[in-house]
């Protein structure tokens, strides 16, 4: 098997990083699978009385199948970004590997914290208690959120645009449906869940305070590196847009999250325009970087817009032009 990986590695963007990445995916993937099997064994060995049981169409089996599909692309090195900048490769590889490692630890912690309340389907136990500490302080559904982080991290680590897109377009929506179906029942069981839902993210790691500041510094540093080195390419545009979008659903307070969701859209739009229409559009990246730097301490324009309107005027304008809604 190692010989086959070495052959494939020679055709990848970076053979050394490919081998390191696949080794990490194999090790962490096996640990994740073992954790799932242990939970099934615990579930069967220590059955709990339930008030409600629903067999959901997107169960653990379907989640494992989704990961196996992604694994095929990683293993065969199909769909890699043509990322030629060697420093950029290491930057995104490190970012992705941190996501894989943190995702694994977070997932194991979540399974330990949930204890005997774990189930494959949607179950409300007779003694169901609201979990808000440990892994559940970072996300309302930490097992789903950590698995998504692991998949996204592996996609960045392997520079794979196909798996990055599949997780966003297929895996994520299915996770959202599953999580929302669970929350409908949890709110009925415990009305306090609504307050918990307002303060903790659903499927991203809730990030605030010093951690938020540190991540934002890293993001703007990466952006400035590619700008100053004039290394903006389609791969870089997609990855930068994705990272800003992910943390746009992770940062707290909401005005900071909104600003990074907005910047994600700006990075994508001006990046594509600069690469395929007029290179001068890429100069807007300097403006975005300046907004990010200013927003580290004060309200950047996007934060100001959120505090005043709680929505994006650009999207309202597009909707108005399309005749789909009226501005009240």
N, C-alpha and C positions, 0 to 999 in steps of 0.2 A: 504493500500500500504506500509506504514512504517513497519508493521508487516512482510510483505513478504520480504522486504529488510533486516530486522534483521535476518530472517531465512537464507537468502542467505549469509549474512555477516559472519555467523558462519562457513561457508564452504570456505570462502575466505582466502587469505594469511594473512591478518590482518583485523579483523572484524571492528575495530574502524576506520582505514583508509578507508576501503571500504565505510562505512556510510558517512564519511566526503566527500569522493570523489564523491559519487553519489549525495549528497546534492548540491555540487558545480556544477556538471554537469547539474542537473535539473534547478538550478537557472540561470546559464549562458546560457543554451540551450534555455530556455523560452525567455530570453531577446534577444538572437540572432534571434529567430523566429519572435518575435514582431517587431524587426527592419526591417526584410525582408518584413513583411506585410505592415508596414508603408511606405516603399519605393515603393511597388506596388501601394498603394493608392495615393502617391504623383505623381507617374508616370502617372496614369490615370487622375488625377485631373489637372495636369499641363503639357499637351503634348507639346513637342518641335519639331520644324521643323528639319528634318533629310536629309542628303545628301546620306546616305547609311543605309540600314537595312538588317541584315542577321540573320535568325533564326538558332541559333547554337544547335547542338544535345546535348551538355552538358550545360544545362541552370540551373537556380536556382532550379527548381523542381528536377532535377537529383542530384544536390548537397545535397539537403535536404534528398533525399532518401538514399544517401550514408551515411550521418550522422546517419540516423535512423537505418541502418544496423549495424553500429558500436555500437550504443546505446544498441542494443540487447545483444551484447557480454559483454559490461560493466555492464549492469543491471543484467544479469544472472551470472556474474562472470565466464564466459567461456573463457578459454585460459590464465589464469593468470600465470605469471612467478613464479616458485617455489623459490622465494627470501626469504630465511630464516633469513638473517642477519637483526635484528631489526633496527639498526642505518641506514643501507643501505636502508631499506624500507622508512624511514623518509626522507633520502636524496633525493631519486628519487620522493617521493610523493611531497616534497616541490618544486623540480625542475619542476615537471609536473603541479602542481597547479599554479605556477607562469606563466607557459606557457598558461594555461587556462584563467587566469585573464587578462594577458597582451593581449592575442589574442582577448578577448572580447572587451576590451577598444580600441584596435587598429582597430577592425572591425567597431565599432560604430563611431570612429573618421573618418575612411575612407568614410563611408556612408554620414556623415555630410559634409566632404570636397568635395565630388563629386557633391553634390547638385542635380540639375535637369538634370545633364548629365548622371545619372544612368539609366541603362536599363537592361532588362532580357536577351535580345539577344545582338548581336554585332551591335551597332548603332554609326554612326558618325553624330553628330549634326551639323546643319548649322553654329552654333556659338561655335563649339567645341574648347576649349582652353586646352593647354597642362597643366596637373596638375603635379607639381613637389614639392610642399611644404606640410607641415603637415604630414598626414599619408603617402602621396606619396613620401616623402623624404626617407622613410624607405624601400619601395619596389615599384616596378613599378605597381604591381597589389595587393595593400594592402588588399582588401577584400578577395581575394583568399588566399594570404599569411597568413592572420590572421586566416582564417578558418582552414587552414592546421595546423597552430600552435596550435589552440584550440584542434584539433583532436589528434595531437601528444602529446600535454600536457596531455589530458585526458587519453591517452593510457599509458603514463609513470606513471601518478597518480594512475591508476588502475592496474599497473603492467601487462598489457595485451599485450602479444606478437602477438596474432592474429590480433587485430585492428592496432597495430603498423605496421605489415606487410601489411595489407589491404590498409592502407593509403599510404604506400610507393609504393606498387605494382599496385594499381588500382586508388585511388583517385588522387595521385600526377600526374601520366601520363596524366589523363584526364584534370587536371588543366593546365598542361603545354601546351597541345594541344589547349585548349580554349585561354590561354594567348597569344600564338604565333599567332593564327588566328586573335586576336584583334590587335596585334602589326603590322601585315602586313598592316592593314587598317590605323592604326594611323600614320605609317611612310609615307604613301601616302598623308595623310592629312597635316602632319606637319613634314618636314624633320629634325627639331631640335630634334625630338624624338630619333634619333640615338645617339646623344650625351648624352642624358638622360639615354639611355639604357646602355651605356658604364660605367656609374658611379653609378648606382643603381641596386641592385639585383632584380631578377624577382619575386621569391616566398619565399625568406627568408628575415629576417630582416637585412638590411645592417648595419654592426657593425664595427666601426673603433675607433681609438683614445683610450681614457680612458675606454670606454665601452668594447672595444675589449680586452684590457688588463685585466679588471676585470673578464670578462667571461673566459678568458684563465687561469687566476689564479684559478678560481673555478673548471674548468675542471681538471687541474693538481692536485688540492687538493683532488678531488674525487678519481682520479686514485691512488694517493699515499695512501689514506686511505685504499682502498681495497687491495693494495699491502702489506702494513705494517701489516694489520690485517689478511693477508692470506685468504681473502674472495673471491678470484676470482672464479666465477662459470660461467656456460653458460649464465645465465641471466645477470650477470654483464658484460660479454664480449659483448653481443648483445647491451645492453643499452649504454655502453661506446662507442662502435663503431658507434652507431646511433648518439649520441650527437656530436662526433667529425666530423661525416659526415655532419650533419646539419650545423654546424658552418663553415665547410669547404666550404659551399656555401653562407655563410653570411659575413665572415670577409673581410675586406678591409685593406691593398692592396691585390692584387691577390696572391702575393707570400706567404702571411700568410694563405690565404684560401687554396692554394695548399698544404701547409705543413700539414694542419689538415685533408684534404681529404686523403693524403698519410698515415698519422698516423691512420686514421680510418681503412684503409686496413690492416695496420700492427697489430693493436689491434685485429682485427678479425682473421687474419691468425695465428699469434703466440698464441692467446688465444685458438683457436680450437686445434692447434698442442699440446699445453701444457696440455690441458684437456684430449685429446683422443689419443695422440701419445707418447709424452715424456714430463714429467713435467718440465724439464729443459728449455723448450722453453718459459716458463712463465717469466724467468729471463730477456727476451728481453723487458718486460714491464718496467723494471727499466731503460733500455736504452731509451725507448720512453719517460718516465717521465723526464729523464735528458735532452733530446732534447727539450721537452716542456718548461722546466725551462730555458734552455739556450736561447730559442727562444723568451722569454719574453723581452729580451733586445737586443740580437744580432741575426744574421742570423743562424738558425739551419741548419743542412745538407739539409733538404728538401727545405728550402728557397733558399739555395745556388744553389741547382740543378735547381730550377725554374728560377732563375736569369740567369743561364748559358745556360740551354737547353729548358726551357719553356715546359717541358714534363717530364714524369716519365720513367727513363731508364728501370725499372722493366717491365713495360707494353710493352715497345718497344722490349725488349728481348723476352718476351712471344710471341708477334706477329711474331717476326722473326723466333722463333722456330716452330711456327705453320705454317709458310710460308704464312701468310696473308698480309704481307707488307714488304717492303724493307727499310732499314735505309739509309736515304740519307746523 
